[in-house]
Amino acid sequence: MPPPLALQRLCHVNAVVESYERSLAHVAKRWGAVVNFEVPDNGERRAFLCTLGDVIFELVVPNDPTSLTGRGARLARYGNHYDGLEFSVASVDDARRTCQELGLEVIADQGSFFYTSSDDCLGVSWEIFGQDWHELLAPDSAASHGWVPVPPRAHWSDEHAWGLLGLHRISLVVEVLEIAVARLAAVSGAEVLYRCERGPAVADAVGLRVGDTVIELLAPAGEGPVRRFLDRYGERLRATVFCVGDLDALERSAAQQGIDLVEGDAPGTRAIRPADNLGLLFEFTEEPPPR
């Protein structure tokens, strides 16, 4: 069995969305995010990086939403959706060879970074990068490029209206838990941290450590939100889950913005509906991240 990818830090969460200007306005006004920089148009897509609660997102807008291939085709099929995860690695060359050994198709290879096909691993496109965007967007480095730096963590916990403490987990919907656990372990060296039931989602869950991040696999345990998601999208990333200091304070703050929170996938969590959030599910919990 070939060794897994040596993933280090989650650099950013990738999403495909349909409107560049609307998305820019939404993340600034609704999220209170910091837009770090706009990625130059390469003819195929426009994109920008933004930070919310110490999590960096890259939102990508295909230039041709009617395309029969690539992001345009996925946008036409799924609407706005999470597309993949970028992780840093010590060596992109080593990671490229590992992907070949694992049977992961490498696409859009730019030398210093590349993507894998989402068809090869639970609907997740792994973007592999030889640097760390959290370091590249640190104040000194960001200033040298004319970018807006990532704010200090105290900004999100003390100054941001939602009182964000950081990332708790990323959730990923799968059909069969044990098959998915084995696949994720083979690709990323993921280790199991916990198993539990997610009653509100009518799902069984397994949490795994992938690099520095917790990815929670959710498989349907009957008819409910996860079953409906799987029927609509197939195996795919479902949600970004943030830690907050006070859910009640978050709910009051969201209400002032005209956002009605709903129950999340786990008991005691709250969520912003995808329909109110560029098609992306955000959830919030007071629980500390799993260790």
Backbone torsions as a table, in degrees:
resi	resn	phi	psi	omega
1	MET	NA	125.9	179.7
2	PRO	-66.5	155.0	178.2
3	PRO	-68.8	155.2	179.4
4	PRO	-77.8	169.7	172.2
5	LEU	-62.5	136.8	179.8
6	ALA	-90.0	72.9	-177.5
7	LEU	-74.6	139.6	-178.0
8	GLN	-108.4	-84.6	-174.2
9	ARG	-114.3	141.3	172.7
10	LEU	-69.3	114.5	-179.3
11	CYS	-83.1	-50.5	174.3
12	HIS	-159.6	160.5	175.4
13	VAL	-96.0	129.1	-176.5
14	ASN	-100.5	139.5	176.3
15	ALA	-140.0	148.2	175.7
16	VAL	-106.7	127.3	-177.7
17	VAL	-133.2	165.2	-169.4
18	GLU	-98.3	-18.5	-176.1
19	SER	-131.1	118.6	-177.6
20	TYR	-67.9	-53.1	-176.0
21	GLU	-64.9	-41.9	179.6
22	ARG	-63.2	-39.2	-179.4
23	SER	-68.3	-42.9	176.3
24	LEU	-57.8	-46.0	-179.1
25	ALA	-65.7	-38.8	-177.5
26	HIS	-65.7	-46.8	-176.1
27	VAL	-67.9	-30.5	178.7
28	ALA	-75.5	-45.2	-174.6
29	LYS	-84.5	-50.2	-174.9
30	ARG	-80.8	-45.5	-178.8
31	TRP	-78.5	-28.5	-168.8
32	GLY	67.1	30.7	-178.3
33	ALA	-79.7	162.3	172.1
34	VAL	-98.5	120.5	174.9
35	VAL	-82.4	111.0	-173.7
36	ASN	-77.5	-45.5	172.7
37	PHE	-170.7	160.3	177.4
38	GLU	-100.1	127.2	-177.8
39	VAL	-75.9	131.0	180.0
40	PRO	-56.3	140.8	177.5
41	ASP	-62.9	125.2	-179.7
42	ASN	-102.6	13.1	-178.8
43	GLY	93.1	-26.3	-179.5
44	GLU	-103.8	-28.2	-176.5
45	ARG	-158.6	158.8	166.6
46	ARG	-112.4	152.0	-177.5
47	ALA	-157.8	161.0	171.3
48	PHE	-148.3	155.4	175.1
49	LEU	-106.3	138.3	176.0
50	CYS	-142.3	159.1	-177.7
51	THR	-121.2	136.0	175.8
52	LEU	-141.5	119.2	176.3
53	GLY	58.5	39.3	179.6
54	ASP	72.3	9.0	174.9
55	VAL	-108.9	128.2	177.5
56	ILE	-95.1	134.8	176.4
57	PHE	-117.2	142.8	166.5
58	GLU	-113.7	118.5	177.9
59	LEU	-104.0	125.1	-173.1
60	VAL	-116.9	133.0	178.4
61	VAL	-118.0	113.5	177.3
62	PRO	-63.7	138.1	177.3
63	ASN	-69.1	-29.2	179.6
64	ASP	-120.3	90.4	-178.0
65	PRO	-69.5	-7.5	178.8
66	THR	-97.4	4.1	-178.4
67	SER	-60.7	146.4	179.0
68	LEU	-88.4	-1.2	-179.6
69	THR	-133.7	166.9	172.3
70	GLY	63.9	-149.9	-174.7
71	ARG	-64.5	-34.7	179.4
72	GLY	-60.7	-42.6	179.3
73	ALA	-66.7	-39.9	179.2
74	ARG	-67.7	-37.1	177.3
75	LEU	-63.8	-41.3	178.4
76	ALA	-64.4	-34.5	-176.8
77	ARG	-80.9	-42.6	-171.0
78	TYR	-108.0	-14.4	-167.8
79	GLY	74.2	-164.9	177.2
80	ASN	-60.2	137.5	-176.0
81	HIS	-163.2	156.3	168.8
82	TYR	-68.3	135.7	-173.0
83	ASP	-111.8	-30.6	-177.0
84	GLY	177.7	-173.6	-177.6
85	LEU	-132.9	134.1	173.9
86	GLU	-99.7	128.3	175.7
87	PHE	-120.4	146.8	172.1
88	SER	-82.6	151.5	175.4
89	VAL	-136.7	159.7	179.1
90	ALA	-72.1	-32.7	-177.4
91	SER	-142.6	115.5	177.1
92	VAL	-66.7	-36.9	178.9
93	ASP	-62.0	-44.2	177.7
94	ASP	-63.6	-40.6	-180.0
95	ALA	-64.7	-38.0	178.4
96	ARG	-62.6	-43.6	178.1
97	ARG	-65.6	-38.6	178.9
98	THR	-63.2	-41.1	178.0
99	CYS	-60.1	-40.7	178.2
100	GLN	-62.4	-42.9	179.9
101	GLU	-66.8	-32.5	-178.8
102	LEU	-84.6	-8.1	-177.6
103	GLY	78.2	24.2	176.4
104	LEU	-90.7	122.1	179.5
105	GLU	-70.4	126.3	176.7
106	VAL	-89.8	127.0	179.6
107	ILE	-127.2	159.1	176.3
108	ALA	48.1	51.0	-178.3
109	ASP	-77.0	116.2	-179.6
110	GLN	-107.1	13.4	179.1
111	GLY	88.0	-68.6	-179.8
112	SER	-80.6	-13.0	174.9
113	PHE	-155.9	160.3	175.8
114	PHE	-153.9	168.8	176.9
115	TYR	-115.4	156.5	167.6
116	THR	-108.1	155.5	178.3
117	SER	-67.4	135.4	178.6
118	SER	-67.7	-16.3	179.5
119	ASP	-69.2	-17.1	-171.6
120	ASP	-95.1	-9.9	-177.3
121	CYS	-154.2	81.4	168.3
122	LEU	59.0	31.0	178.2
123	GLY	77.6	8.5	-177.6
124	VAL	-104.1	125.0	169.8
125	SER	-89.8	117.6	179.0
126	TRP	-88.3	120.4	173.6
127	GLU	-97.7	121.6	-173.8
128	ILE	-108.3	126.0	-172.6
129	PHE	-133.7	141.1	-177.5
130	GLY	-85.0	2.1	177.1
131	GLN	-129.8	-177.4	-176.8
132	ASP	-124.2	118.7	-177.5
133	TRP	-64.8	-26.1	176.4
134	HIS	-65.1	-34.3	176.1
135	GLU	-78.2	-39.9	179.5
136	LEU	-64.2	-29.0	-179.3
137	LEU	-100.1	11.9	170.3
138	ALA	-65.9	156.7	-170.5
139	PRO	-50.7	-51.0	-176.4
140	ASP	-65.7	-45.3	-178.9
141	SER	-66.8	-43.7	-179.8
142	ALA	-62.0	-42.3	-179.5
143	ALA	-60.3	-36.6	-178.8
144	SER	-66.9	-21.8	179.3
145	HIS	-103.2	-4.1	-175.9
146	GLY	77.4	22.6	179.7
147	TRP	-96.4	163.4	174.2
148	VAL	-88.7	125.6	-175.2
149	PRO	-72.5	159.5	170.7
150	VAL	-67.1	128.0	179.0
151	PRO	-67.1	159.8	174.0
152	PRO	-65.8	157.2	-177.1
153	ARG	-58.3	-32.8	-179.2
154	ALA	-61.5	-27.4	177.4
155	HIS	-59.7	-43.6	-175.4
156	TRP	-74.3	-36.4	-177.5
157	SER	-82.4	-34.7	-171.8
158	ASP	-104.5	-28.6	-173.9
159	GLU	-110.9	-31.0	-179.2
160	HIS	-72.5	144.0	-174.4
161	ALA	-62.7	-26.1	-176.2
162	TRP	-89.7	-9.3	178.7
163	GLY	62.3	52.3	-173.8
164	LEU	-82.2	134.3	-179.0
165	LEU	-106.9	-3.5	179.7
166	GLY	130.7	-174.0	-178.4
167	LEU	-83.3	133.8	173.7
168	HIS	-93.9	-50.7	-179.8
169	ARG	-167.3	165.4	168.1
170	ILE	-111.1	134.9	178.5
171	SER	-105.5	147.9	-174.6
172	LEU	-139.1	122.9	-178.6
173	VAL	-89.4	132.6	-178.9
174	VAL	-134.2	165.3	-179.4
175	GLU	-82.2	-50.2	-176.4
176	VAL	-126.7	119.0	-172.3
177	LEU	-58.6	-51.2	-171.6
178	GLU	-66.9	-34.8	175.3
179	ILE	-64.5	-42.3	-179.1
180	ALA	-68.1	-40.1	177.7
181	VAL	-59.9	-45.5	-179.6
182	ALA	-63.4	-40.7	-179.2
183	ARG	-67.4	-45.1	-179.2
184	LEU	-65.4	-37.6	177.3
185	ALA	-65.2	-41.6	-179.4
186	ALA	-64.8	-38.5	-176.6
187	VAL	-80.1	-40.6	-169.8
188	SER	-119.8	-3.4	-175.4
189	GLY	72.0	21.3	-176.5
190	ALA	-59.3	141.5	176.4
191	GLU	-114.9	139.5	-177.8
192	VAL	-73.2	129.6	178.0
193	LEU	-103.1	-36.6	-176.7
194	TYR	-162.0	162.5	171.0
195	ARG	-133.3	140.6	-178.3
196	CYS	-162.3	176.3	173.4
197	GLU	-105.0	143.8	175.2
198	ARG	-114.8	86.1	-173.3
199	GLY	-55.3	-49.9	-178.4
200	PRO	-59.2	-29.5	-179.8
201	ALA	-90.2	-6.8	-173.8
202	VAL	52.7	60.1	-174.6
203	ALA	-147.9	154.4	168.1
204	ASP	-99.5	147.0	-172.6
205	ALA	-132.5	147.2	170.4
206	VAL	-132.0	126.0	177.0
207	GLY	-98.7	132.8	-178.6
208	LEU	-129.0	147.3	174.4
209	ARG	-88.4	120.0	177.0
210	VAL	-122.0	110.7	-171.9
211	GLY	60.0	-123.1	179.0
212	ASP	-100.1	11.4	-167.7
213	THR	-123.1	148.5	173.5
214	VAL	-94.3	124.6	172.1
215	ILE	-111.7	123.7	179.2
216	GLU	-102.0	120.2	175.2
217	LEU	-85.8	132.3	179.1
218	LEU	-120.6	125.5	175.7
219	ALA	-120.9	139.4	-177.0
220	PRO	-63.1	137.5	175.0
221	ALA	-108.0	11.2	-178.2
222	GLY	157.7	-169.7	178.5
223	GLU	-71.9	130.8	-178.9
224	GLY	171.7	-167.2	-175.5
225	PRO	-57.6	-42.0	-177.3
226	VAL	-71.3	-38.8	176.7
227	ARG	-61.9	-42.8	179.6
228	ARG	-65.5	-39.9	177.9
229	PHE	-61.8	-45.6	-179.1
230	LEU	-63.4	-41.4	178.8
231	ASP	-64.5	-33.7	-177.7
232	ARG	-81.3	-43.4	-170.0
233	TYR	-113.7	-15.4	-169.8
234	GLY	75.3	-170.1	179.0
235	GLU	-65.9	125.4	-171.9
236	ARG	-169.3	158.3	173.2
237	LEU	-61.6	137.4	-174.8
238	ARG	-110.5	-47.8	-169.6
239	ALA	-150.7	153.4	166.2
240	THR	-103.4	125.8	-176.2
241	VAL	-114.0	120.4	-177.8
242	PHE	-101.7	149.9	167.4
243	CYS	-86.6	138.4	174.1
244	VAL	-132.5	159.0	-179.4
245	GLY	-80.5	-27.4	-173.3
246	ASP	-153.0	106.1	-179.1
247	LEU	-65.4	-36.6	179.4
248	ASP	-63.8	-42.4	178.3
249	ALA	-65.4	-38.9	176.5
250	LEU	-60.0	-44.6	-177.5
251	GLU	-64.3	-39.5	178.0
252	ARG	-65.1	-42.8	-180.0
253	SER	-64.5	-43.0	179.2
254	ALA	-63.0	-39.9	-179.4
255	ALA	-61.9	-37.0	177.4
256	GLN	-64.2	-25.4	176.8
257	GLN	-88.8	0.4	-177.5
258	GLY	81.7	20.6	-179.1
259	ILE	-106.5	120.0	175.0
260	ASP	-94.5	116.8	178.4
261	LEU	-80.8	151.1	178.8
262	VAL	-125.5	172.8	177.7
263	GLU	-66.5	138.6	177.5
264	GLY	-87.1	-167.6	-177.6
265	ASP	-72.5	-25.8	-179.1
266	ALA	-108.3	149.8	177.5
267	PRO	-56.8	138.4	176.7
268	GLY	81.1	3.7	177.8
269	THR	-100.0	161.7	174.5
270	ARG	-124.6	158.8	-174.6
271	ALA	-146.3	152.9	168.8
272	ILE	-97.9	126.0	179.9
273	ARG	-59.0	140.9	175.3
274	PRO	-54.6	-36.7	-179.0
275	ALA	-62.0	-22.8	178.8
276	ASP	-99.8	7.3	-168.0
277	ASN	-147.6	51.5	177.7
278	LEU	59.3	23.3	-178.8
279	GLY	80.8	6.9	-175.7
280	LEU	-110.4	133.5	179.8
281	LEU	-86.7	122.1	170.5
282	PHE	-109.2	136.3	173.1
283	GLU	-126.2	160.7	-175.2
284	PHE	-139.0	140.2	-180.0
285	THR	-142.7	150.9	173.4
286	GLU	-89.2	-8.5	-179.5
287	GLU	-69.5	143.2	174.8
288	PRO	-70.4	157.8	179.2
289	PRO	-61.0	146.3	175.5
290	PRO	-60.9	148.9	-180.0
291	ARG	-113.8	NA	NA
